[in-house]
Amino acid sequence: MTASEAQEKVRQNLNKKGIDMSKDIFKIRSMQNGISHNVGLAVHDVTGSSGRGPLRVGQVFACDIYAVFPGENLGVRIEDTVVITEAGCEVLTKGIPREIPEIEALMKKPGVIQVLKEKALY
């Protein structure tokens, strides 16, 4: 399967769930670069395939959807990191909070800097 084919499957699955990627909130940057970007030694490694070459075992990429709400001066990105395996793929970011209450609860917890300061390590 190529990145472009994977992107089309994502669009089909989102449509089945009632999410319309053609709506204005997604038009600014909605998966315009295929499955977004590779992840590797550099932040945005490049494969050069532009979505035409087959995905390879061991290839790691970010799969994200970005929605913009200009009236609220707000942008939201939902991103997962995925690795291609012999059996298909594995989501490496499984279990990360996705729902608003989960995200708000996480944001109320101390961050790395606060924990380090508390332990006098920062």
N, C-alpha and C positions, 0 to 999 in steps of 0.2 A: 504494500500500500504506500502511496506517496503522501506527502504532507497535504497536498491539495485534496486528495481523496479523503484524508482524515478530517480536514476542515469541513468538507461537504457533509460527512457523517455527523459531525458536531452540530452543524446547522439543522439537519434533519431531526436530531434528537431534541434540540432546543425548541424547534417548531412543534414537535409532539407534546412538549411540556407547556405550550402556550406562549413561548417567548419569540417575538417577531424581531429578527435581526435587521429588518429593513426600516424599523421605526427610527425617528430622528435621534433619539438618545444614543443609538449605537452608530450612527453614520459617521461621526467624526473619526473614530478609530475602532472599527469593529472587525477584528481579525483580518485586517487588510493585508497583513504580511503572512498569510497562511496560518500556521499554528503558532505564530508569534516569532520566537527566536530560539536558537539552540542555547544550551547551557553547557559550559565546559571550562577551559582554562581562562578564557576571557568572558566578561559579563555577557556579551552577545556574540558568541562564536558564529561564524558564517560557514555554511556548507557549500554555497555556490550553486545549489540545485534549484533554487527558487520554487521549491515545492514539486518539481517534476521527477526527481530521483526517488527511488524507494527508500523508506525508512529502514535503518539498519539496527541490528541488535547492539545494544550498548549506547545508542544515541540518546541523549538527554535533551529535552526541550521544555520550554515554558508554553503552556496553553492558557491564554488569558482572554477575557472579554472585558472591554472597557466601555463604560457608559458615562455620558456627560449630561449634567442637568444645569444648563447655563443660567436659568432663572434662579437657581439656588446656589450658584457659584460652587458647584460640587461635581466631583468626578469620582467614580467607583470602579475599581479594578478587582476582578475575581481571577486569581491566577493559581494554577497548579503546576508543579514540576513533575514531568513524566519521563520514564525510561522505557525504551523498547526492549522487550525480552523475547526469548524463543517462543513463548506461549502467547505473546501479544504485547501488553504493556503493563506497567506498574506505576501507580500514582504515588510519588514519593512524599507528597504533602498531605496525605490522607489524615484526617482527624483535626485539621486546623479549623477553628471556628468559622462558620459561614453565616449563621443567622444573627440578626441584630442583637438579641439579648446575650448570645454567647460572646460576641465581639465586645459589647459594652462591659460585660463581666471581666473579660480579659484586660481591657484597658484600665480598669480600676485597680488591678494588681500592680505591685511594684515592678519596675523594669530593671534591667541589668545594672544601670548606673545607681539606682536607689539601693539595690541589694549590696553592691560593692561598697557604697558609702556607709551603709549600715554596719558592714563588717570591717570598716576602716581600711579597705583595700583600694580606695579611689580617692 
